[in-house]
């Protein structure tokens, strides 16, 4: 499985419309628009997971593509190493770095 970062999303994009934007590249297994905890509104970025790495690579052509008059950013998301935290040695949450291809 491979994951991409999608930034500068229009505020109207939700999980479903984000998935729809990328299904032409391959099997999308998950799509998440990141929501601000305090406001409940989109933070303007999200992640899309594909079953195959080739689909994620192919989707990078949408970098700088206009969606509702906004130029979205698309790049590969890489696993971020867990922080050394002596209080929580059982980190079960995945976090991601952005791999800029340009």
N, C-alpha and C positions, 0 to 999 in steps of 0.2 A: 504494500500500500504506500502511496505517496501523497504528500500534502502540499498545497500551495497557499500563499498569502495573497489576499486581494485587498488593496487599500484604495482610499479616496472614493468609497462607495457612496452613491446617492442615498439620502436618508430614507427613501421609500423602499429600498431593497430589503427583503426579509430572507429567511433561510431558504424558502421555496424558490423565490425568484433568483437567488444566488445560484442555486443548484441548476435551474433552467438555463442560466447563462453559460454553463460549462458542460452540460450533458452531451453536446455534439462532439466533444473530444474523447469521451469514453465513459465507463461506468463510474458514476459519482456515488461513493458510499456514504458521504456525510458532507453537509454544508452548514456552516454556523456564522451568523453575523454576530459580532461581539456587542453586547448591550451594556451600557453604563448602569452600574448597580443603583446609583442615586436617582437618576432621572428616568430610567427605563427606556431610554432612547438608544438608537444605534450609535456606536462610537466611530462609525465610518469605515470599518474594516472587518474582515472575516477570513475564514479558512474553508477550503474545499479539499476533500480527500477523494482520491481516485483509487480504483482497484489496481491499475497498472501504472508503472513509472512513465511509460511512453505517453500516456494520456496527459499526465501532469506536465511533461516536457512540451508536448504539443500545445497545451493551453497557454503557454507563455507568449504566444503570438498576440494574445489579447492585451498585453502590456501597452498602455497609452491608448487603448480603445475607448471611444466615447460611449458612455452609458448615461442616458438622461442628461446630456451636455456636461458630463464630468469625465475627465480622463482617468480611468482606473489604473492602478498599479498592480501588476501580477508578477510574482516571483516565487521560487521554491521556498518552502518553509523547512527549516532544519531543526531537529531535536536540540533543545538547549540542555546542557549538562545540569543536573540538579545542584542546588546550592548546598554548601556544607552547613547544616543546621543541626546542632547537637540536641535540640529539643524535639525534632521530628526526623527520625532516621528512616521512616517508612513513607516517603513521598510517592504517592500513587497518581499524581496529576502530571500530564504531559505539558510542557511549555515549549515554545518554538522560537527560534531565531529566524530572521529573514535573510535569505541568500539572494543578494542582488546580482542579477546576471548582466547588468549594463554598467 
